[in-house]
Amino acid sequence: MMLEFLNPPFMQRALLAAVLVGITAPAIGIYLVQRRQALMGDGIGHVAMTGVGLGFLLSTNPVWMATLVAVAGSVVMELIRWYGRTRGDIALAMLFYGGMAGGVMLINLSDTGSNANLTSFLFGSLSTVSDEDITAIVVLAAFVVLVTVGLRRQLFAVSQDEEFARVTGLPVRALNLLVAVTAAVTVTVAMRVVGLLLVSALMVVPVAAAQQISKSFKVTFVLAVVIGTAVTLAGTVTSYYQDVPPGATIVLLAIAAFVLLTALATPLARRRAKGRESEEDRCTLEVPAARPASDDVRV
């Protein structure tokens, strides 16, 4: 049967998680791209590893614990961006590498954790998505969608020009913190499907692909979500049939979409440019010659 992949319960959970990841990752990623913070998701993913390890050590749900630690880490990252002007990059590097090392150490210290658990969180795994994980992912994804869609005008203004947004009366620092926290939540939403090391790619690549054929923020937002959802679903189904890592498959499909849209956008841009040149030439020919100025014209 063509739809036999829908029969196993773990695939039903994995596909639902894939859809939510495909929607949420580009939804927050577009603001990170606008802010030139495309690699922020990668840093948060490193920090979230400590939360995963802590979850195994305390025998709690790793998704919720990773969310708490990732949110705390994103707040620290934003504070470093505000105040750490001289040695901010060193502080961020220590935060990222410390988060990864802490996660590895805590998982190995726990009684229930193992290297197999670590790999599933780093690169994603279909069979490990549980009903409890789905509950957490649905709640967190709803928060991300509510923020990215409900506050899209304010977030867009802050992402484009912080100084202008501040002059207009927007709470710039609060909105920046909200973007950081939402990015952290998105990382934990996606880690079961894509993996912590690859989630940043799903935040950025669909947005970059959509930008190749769209110049409008609204259209880019919708296209990025469509591309993200399509590649996560296709990657999840492919990994089921071909027994390949879902995270790597999803990211490679996203990159393929970027390459394809870039190839389509180049001749389209040339055609539009030629069309504008032809229109300008036609308008120039149709403009009547100016009448010579007479002495009674008032200046």
LINJO-V267950 format. One record per backbone hydrogen bond with DSSP energy under -0.5 kcal/mol. NH is the residue of the N-H (numbers start at 1). CO is the residue of the C=O. Records with the same first field share a line. If there is no record, write none. Layout:
NH: CO ; CO
This chain:
4: 1
6: 3
7: 4
8: 4
11: 8
12: 8
13: 9
14: 10
15: 11
16: 12
17: 13
18: 14
19: 15
20: 16
21: 17
22: 18
23: 19
24: 20
25: 21
27: 23
28: 24
29: 25
30: 26
31: 28
32: 28
33: 29
34: 30
35: 31
36: 33
37: 32
40: 37
43: 39
44: 40
45: 41
46: 42
47: 43
48: 44
49: 45 ; 46
50: 47
51: 47
52: 48
53: 49
54: 50
55: 51
56: 52
57: 53
58: 54
59: 56
60: 55
65: 61
66: 62
67: 63
68: 64
69: 65
70: 66
71: 67
72: 68
73: 69
74: 70
75: 71
76: 72
77: 73
78: 74
79: 75
80: 76
81: 77
82: 78
83: 79
84: 80
85: 83
88: 84
91: 87
92: 88
93: 89
94: 90
95: 91
96: 92
97: 93
98: 94
99: 95
100: 96
101: 97
102: 98
103: 99
104: 100
105: 101
106: 102
107: 103
108: 104
109: 105
110: 106
118: 114
119: 115
120: 116
121: 117
122: 118
123: 119
124: 120
125: 192
129: 126
130: 128
134: 130
135: 131
136: 132
137: 133
138: 134
139: 135
140: 136
141: 137
142: 138
143: 139
144: 140
145: 141
146: 142
147: 143
148: 144
149: 145
150: 145 ; 146
151: 147
152: 149
155: 151
156: 152
157: 153
158: 154
159: 155
160: 156
161: 157
165: 161
166: 162
167: 163
168: 164
169: 166
170: 165
172: 170
175: 171
176: 172
177: 173
178: 174
179: 175
180: 176
181: 177
182: 178
183: 179
184: 180
185: 181
186: 182
187: 183
188: 184
189: 185
190: 186
191: 187
193: 190
194: 190
195: 190
196: 121
197: 122
198: 195
199: 195
201: 198
202: 198
203: 199
204: 200
205: 201
208: 204
209: 205
210: 206
211: 207
212: 208 ; 209
213: 210
214: 210
220: 216
221: 217
222: 218
223: 219
224: 220
225: 221
226: 222
227: 223
228: 224
229: 225
230: 226
231: 227
232: 228
233: 229
234: 230
235: 231
236: 232
237: 233
238: 234
239: 235
240: 236
241: 237
242: 238
243: 239
247: 123
249: 245
250: 246
251: 247
252: 248
253: 249
254: 250
255: 251
256: 252
257: 253
258: 254
259: 255
260: 256
261: 257
262: 258
263: 259
264: 260
265: 261
266: 262
267: 263
268: 264
269: 265
270: 266
271: 267
272: 268
273: 269
274: 270
275: 271
276: 272
277: 273
278: 274
279: 275
280: 276
281: 277
282: 278
283: 279
284: 280
285: 281
286: 282
287: 283
297: 294
